[in-house]
């Protein structure tokens, strides 16, 4: 049954991608422009929330579902709650800080009218002068309430 689900998802993804290639250029551009604007807004809001030490506000950019996937290095957090707990443990527990977050080098590629693939880099500036940084890959989906991250794979430089 699981294999069937994977096959169906692959088939749907292929159909979406094929559909995007057959849309007129003006329609593709409109989808791209709307997706880009919506996704950039989510990331800007997340960055502002993080820099205001508002982890709950930051998490509003994620799909609040047990099906959210979040990979960080070799760690997997299951669902929205798991991702929130990981962020709290890593950045808000005793002796930890959130620092100042910057996202940059964003590349947003629509996969269809309601999904997009986003690559970029992140950089934290901590009060002790340390500067953790790395790369991320996100998959966004547009829900009735707006664009949300449904998959996050983040890595840190060593």
NUVEX-929154 format. One line per field, with one value per residue: x, z, y of N, C-alpha, C in turn; residue number from 0. Coordinates in steps of 0.02 Angstrom, whole numbers, plus 50000, padded with zeros to 5 digits. Layout:
BEGIN
npx: X, ... .
npz: Z, ... .
npy: Y, ... .
capx: X, ... .
capz: Z, ... .
capy: Y, ... .
cpx: X, ... .
cpz: Z, ... .
cpy: Y, ... .
pos: NUM, ... .
END
This chain:
BEGIN
npx: 50041, 50097, 50194, 50111, 50056, 50168, 50193, 50076, 50093, 50211, 50163, 50065, 50145, 50226, 50127, 50087, 50206, 50219, 50104, 50138, 50236, 50163, 50083, 50041, 50172, 50144, 50050, 50127, 50220, 50137, 50095, 50221, 50260, 50161, 50178, 50312, 50305, 50216, 50286, 50408, 50358, 50317, 50442, 50507, 50426, 50449, 50586, 50584, 50505, 50588, 50699, 50641, 50632, 50522, 50466, 50347, 50282, 50374, 50354, 50232, 50250, 50261, 50176, 50051, 50046, 50049, 50110, 50209, 50375, 50538, 50704, 50862, 51026, 51079, 50966, 50793, 50641, 50480, 50333, 50241, 50240, 50352, 50453, 50442, 50476, 50608, 50668, 50646, 50724, 50851, 50872, 50808, 50822, 50899, 51044, 51052, 51030, 50938, 50992, 51029, 50942, 50969, 50908, 50964, 51017, 50906, 50816, 50679, 50571, 50430, 50327, 50207, 50040, 50012, 50122, 50296, 50474, 50607, 50767, 50904, 51007, 51056, 51098, 51159, 51190, 51268, 51270, 51393, 51481, 51493, 51449, 51343, 51295, 51220, 51138, 50976, 50835, 50674, 50504, 50361, 50184, 50030, 49898, 49723, 49736, 49855, 50031, 50133, 50267, 50299, 50397, 50560, 50730, 50872, 51042, 51196, 51349, 51508 .
npz: 50000, 50039, 49939, 49830, 49864, 49852, 49716, 49665, 49712, 49642, 49512, 49514, 49542, 49426, 49331, 49370, 49348, 49210, 49169, 49204, 49111, 48997, 49010, 48954, 48933, 48996, 49094, 49171, 49219, 49296, 49396, 49450, 49496, 49592, 49681, 49719, 49783, 49890, 49960, 49990, 50078, 50186, 50229, 50262, 50367, 50457, 50482, 50544, 50658, 50722, 50752, 50844, 50950, 50949, 50945, 50926, 50832, 50727, 50698, 50635, 50501, 50463, 50415, 50519, 50568, 50603, 50499, 50446, 50389, 50454, 50442, 50514, 50497, 50550, 50619, 50643, 50658, 50706, 50637, 50666, 50803, 50848, 50778, 50835, 50969, 50950, 50906, 51022, 51117, 51060, 51045, 51146, 51272, 51436, 51445, 51309, 51155, 51033, 50939, 50797, 50648, 50475, 50313, 50151, 49976, 49911, 49813, 49725, 49659, 49575, 49580, 49534, 49532, 49668, 49743, 49789, 49773, 49874, 49894, 49994, 50102, 50273, 50414, 50573, 50698, 50846, 51018, 51076, 50974, 50889, 50734, 50676, 50528, 50371, 50249, 50171, 50117, 50063, 50051, 49996, 50016, 49954, 50053, 50098, 50194, 50160, 50106, 50166, 50248, 50212, 50213, 50278, 50261, 50337, 50348, 50437, 50430, 50462 .
npy: 49941, 50062, 50081, 50100, 50224, 50305, 50291, 50351, 50483, 50517, 50510, 50610, 50722, 50721, 50748, 50876, 50947, 50927, 50992, 51123, 51149, 51158, 51266, 51431, 51552, 51675, 51638, 51550, 51642, 51725, 51635, 51606, 51734, 51764, 51656, 51675, 51801, 51773, 51672, 51735, 51829, 51748, 51699, 51820, 51863, 51758, 51777, 51904, 51874, 51781, 51862, 51943, 51862, 51779, 51634, 51564, 51644, 51630, 51495, 51496, 51497, 51368, 51218, 51168, 51022, 50846, 50784, 50865, 50873, 50880, 50900, 50909, 50918, 50764, 50738, 50705, 50783, 50748, 50802, 50959, 50993, 50922, 50990, 51118, 51088, 51047, 51167, 51245, 51175, 51187, 51325, 51399, 51346, 51331, 51429, 51447, 51541, 51637, 51723, 51833, 51817, 51792, 51768, 51721, 51722, 51663, 51548, 51522, 51408, 51376, 51231, 51205, 51274, 51277, 51239, 51244, 51243, 51284, 51352, 51403, 51506, 51522, 51625, 51652, 51773, 51777, 51835, 51810, 51822, 51714, 51636, 51541, 51453, 51402, 51296, 51279, 51182, 51195, 51143, 51214, 51233, 51294, 51333, 51359, 51461, 51518, 51517, 51385, 51300, 51135, 51042, 51040, 51044, 51068, 51116, 51135, 51226, 51155 .
capx: 50000, 50142, 50224, 50059, 50052, 50227, 50182, 50025, 50124, 50256, 50121, 50035, 50199, 50243, 50072, 50092, 50264, 50202, 50055, 50173, 50274, 50118, 50049, 50072, 50225, 50114, 50019, 50182, 50248, 50091, 50101, 50286, 50261, 50119, 50211, 50372, 50285, 50188, 50338, 50454, 50324, 50321, 50511, 50521, 50390, 50486, 50649, 50566, 50483, 50648, 50740, 50604, 50630, 50453, 50468, 50279, 50272, 50416, 50325, 50172, 50269, 50260, 50113, 50039, 50022, 50096, 50142, 50265, 50440, 50590, 50769, 50916, 51085, 51058, 50908, 50727, 50588, 50417, 50276, 50248, 50257, 50421, 50496, 50440, 50515, 50679, 50689, 50649, 50782, 50913, 50881, 50776, 50833, 50948, 51109, 51047, 51002, 50915, 51034, 50997, 50937, 50964, 50902, 50989, 51027, 50845, 50797, 50610, 50551, 50363, 50318, 50138, 50007, 50005, 50181, 50359, 50537, 50647, 50835, 50934, 51057, 51038, 51156, 51143, 51241, 51257, 51300, 51463, 51520, 51489, 51405, 51320, 51265, 51212, 51094, 50911, 50791, 50605, 50448, 50302, 50119, 49981, 49836, 49676, 49760, 49917, 50089, 50162, 50321, 50278, 50458, 50619, 50793, 50921, 51108, 51240, 51420, 51546 .
capz: 50000, 50042, 49873, 49788, 49881, 49823, 49645, 49651, 49721, 49586, 49454, 49520, 49534, 49355, 49295, 49386, 49312, 49139, 49161, 49207, 49050, 48942, 49021, 48917, 48971, 49039, 49152, 49213, 49251, 49348, 49450, 49480, 49531, 49651, 49726, 49745, 49830, 49950, 49996, 50018, 50135, 50241, 50254, 50295, 50431, 50500, 50502, 50593, 50720, 50754, 50778, 50902, 50998, 50947, 50913, 50905, 50769, 50677, 50680, 50594, 50431, 50452, 50415, 50585, 50555, 50621, 50438, 50429, 50396, 50472, 50449, 50530, 50502, 50552, 50663, 50614, 50704, 50677, 50642, 50687, 50874, 50854, 50754, 50887, 51027, 50932, 50908, 51092, 51150, 51031, 51046, 51202, 51337, 51479, 51416, 51236, 51129, 50964, 50894, 50743, 50590, 50407, 50257, 50090, 49918, 49901, 49746, 49730, 49597, 49579, 49553, 49511, 49559, 49741, 49776, 49767, 49800, 49893, 49920, 50018, 50155, 50335, 50452, 50639, 50732, 50917, 51059, 51092, 50913, 50846, 50676, 50643, 50462, 50332, 50191, 50182, 50062, 50088, 50005, 50017, 49986, 49967, 50085, 50097, 50238, 50133, 50096, 50226, 50237, 50228, 50222, 50290, 50271, 50353, 50368, 50464, 50413, 50518 .
capy: 50000, 50120, 50089, 50129, 50295, 50338, 50293, 50402, 50549, 50529, 50521, 50677, 50771, 50723, 50782, 50948, 50975, 50927, 51046, 51188, 51161, 51171, 51329, 51487, 51586, 51727, 51605, 51527, 51701, 51748, 51587, 51617, 51797, 51758, 51610, 51707, 51853, 51742, 51635, 51785, 51859, 51700, 51698, 51884, 51861, 51712, 51810, 51957, 51842, 51752, 51916, 51970, 51806, 51754, 51569, 51546, 51681, 51597, 51430, 51506, 51485, 51296, 51182, 51142, 50955, 50793, 50761, 50908, 50840, 50928, 50867, 50955, 50875, 50694, 50734, 50711, 50803, 50726, 50847, 51029, 50995, 50900, 51044, 51170, 51064, 51048, 51238, 51267, 51143, 51211, 51398, 51434, 51313, 51365, 51441, 51453, 51603, 51632, 51762, 51871, 51774, 51820, 51722, 51752, 51678, 51625, 51527, 51497, 51376, 51347, 51164, 51205, 51333, 51274, 51211, 51273, 51218, 51343, 51340, 51464, 51502, 51556, 51648, 51679, 51811, 51769, 51888, 51794, 51831, 51655, 51646, 51480, 51466, 51342, 51296, 51246, 51165, 51195, 51132, 51254, 51218, 51347, 51312, 51415, 51514, 51545, 51473, 51354, 51252, 51067, 51004, 51081, 51008, 51120, 51091, 51186, 51219, 51127 .
cpx: 50044, 50173, 50174, 50053, 50110, 50218, 50131, 50055, 50171, 50217, 50091, 50087, 50219, 50190, 50074, 50149, 50250, 50152, 50088, 50210, 50228, 50077, 50081, 50122, 50195, 50082, 50073, 50211, 50204, 50094, 50167, 50288, 50220, 50151, 50271, 50354, 50259, 50240, 50389, 50423, 50327, 50391, 50531, 50487, 50425, 50550, 50635, 50545, 50543, 50688, 50706, 50596, 50560, 50451, 50399, 50263, 50312, 50384, 50261, 50187, 50267, 50188, 50104, 50005, 50073, 50133, 50197, 50329, 50494, 50655, 50821, 50978, 51062, 50996, 50843, 50678, 50522, 50362, 50293, 50270, 50330, 50470, 50499, 50483, 50589, 50706, 50695, 50710, 50847, 50925, 50849, 50785, 50888, 51016, 51110, 51019, 50982, 50960, 50994, 51000, 50933, 50957, 50929, 50999, 50966, 50835, 50730, 50589, 50482, 50362, 50249, 50105, 50005, 50065, 50244, 50417, 50581, 50714, 50863, 50985, 51032, 51103, 51130, 51203, 51225, 51293, 51373, 51509, 51520, 51437, 51386, 51286, 51259, 51163, 51028, 50877, 50721, 50557, 50389, 50240, 50072, 49917, 49787, 49699, 49828, 49971, 50117, 50217, 50295, 50338, 50517, 50678, 50847, 50987, 51150, 51312, 51457, 51605 .
cpz: 50000, 49973, 49825, 49800, 49851, 49748, 49626, 49659, 49664, 49522, 49456, 49511, 49461, 49315, 49308, 49347, 49237, 49125, 49162, 49142, 48991, 48952, 48977, 48963, 49018, 49100, 49199, 49252, 49307, 49408, 49487, 49522, 49595, 49703, 49759, 49798, 49895, 49992, 50026, 50079, 50196, 50271, 50288, 50364, 50481, 50526, 50555, 50659, 50758, 50788, 50836, 50956, 51004, 50910, 50889, 50839, 50713, 50652, 50639, 50520, 50412, 50453, 50483, 50578, 50580, 50559, 50412, 50436, 50406, 50485, 50463, 50543, 50498, 50595, 50625, 50669, 50671, 50690, 50666, 50759, 50884, 50832, 50806, 50947, 51012, 50934, 50980, 51127, 51125, 51043, 51106, 51269, 51375, 51445, 51340, 51217, 51056, 50916, 50844, 50680, 50526, 50359, 50195, 50036, 49904, 49827, 49753, 49662, 49605, 49547, 49523, 49542, 49635, 49777, 49747, 49806, 49814, 49920, 49943, 50072, 50215, 50373, 50518, 50666, 50807, 50956, 51077, 51030, 50867, 50791, 50643, 50577, 50425, 50274, 50210, 50115, 50092, 50032, 50035, 49982, 50003, 49992, 50081, 50140, 50215, 50126, 50162, 50205, 50257, 50236, 50229, 50301, 50277, 50373, 50393, 50442, 50475, 50535 .
cpy: 50063, 50133, 50120, 50204, 50334, 50344, 50347, 50472, 50566, 50545, 50591, 50731, 50777, 50760, 50857, 50980, 50978, 50983, 51114, 51201, 51176, 51234, 51383, 51523, 51638, 51697, 51579, 51585, 51725, 51701, 51599, 51680, 51794, 51712, 51643, 51759, 51823, 51707, 51683, 51818, 51813, 51701, 51763, 51886, 51815, 51745, 51864, 51927, 51814, 51808, 51953, 51917, 51776, 51688, 51547, 51581, 51650, 51533, 51437, 51495, 51411, 51270, 51150, 51073, 50904, 50765, 50807, 50867, 50893, 50890, 50920, 50913, 50803, 50684, 50744, 50730, 50784, 50776, 50917, 51033, 50973, 50954, 51100, 51150, 51065, 51120, 51262, 51239, 51174, 51285, 51434, 51400, 51350, 51369, 51448, 51521, 51593, 51670, 51802, 51830, 51815, 51761, 51757, 51699, 51634, 51610, 51492, 51471, 51345, 51277, 51156, 51265, 51335, 51243, 51242, 51242, 51279, 51321, 51406, 51451, 51541, 51573, 51675, 51718, 51808, 51824, 51874, 51799, 51771, 51668, 51580, 51497, 51400, 51352, 51263, 51232, 51159, 51175, 51170, 51227, 51275, 51315, 51370, 51474, 51543, 51493, 51450, 51307, 51183, 51020, 51053, 51035, 51061, 51088, 51150, 51172, 51192, 51169 .
pos: 0, 1, 2, 3, 4, 5, 6, 7, 8, 9, 10, 11, 12, 13, 14, 15, 16, 17, 18, 19, 20, 21, 22, 23, 24, 25, 26, 27, 28, 29, 30, 31, 32, 33, 34, 35, 36, 37, 38, 39, 40, 41, 42, 43, 44, 45, 46, 47, 48, 49, 50, 51, 52, 53, 54, 55, 56, 57, 58, 59, 60, 61, 62, 63, 64, 65, 66, 67, 68, 69, 70, 71, 72, 73, 74, 75, 76, 77, 78, 79, 80, 81, 82, 83, 84, 85, 86, 87, 88, 89, 90, 91, 92, 93, 94, 95, 96, 97, 98, 99, 100, 101, 102, 103, 104, 105, 106, 107, 108, 109, 110, 111, 112, 113, 114, 115, 116, 117, 118, 119, 120, 121, 122, 123, 124, 125, 126, 127, 128, 129, 130, 131, 132, 133, 134, 135, 136, 137, 138, 139, 140, 141, 142, 143, 144, 145, 146, 147, 148, 149, 150, 151, 152, 153, 154, 155, 156, 157 .
END
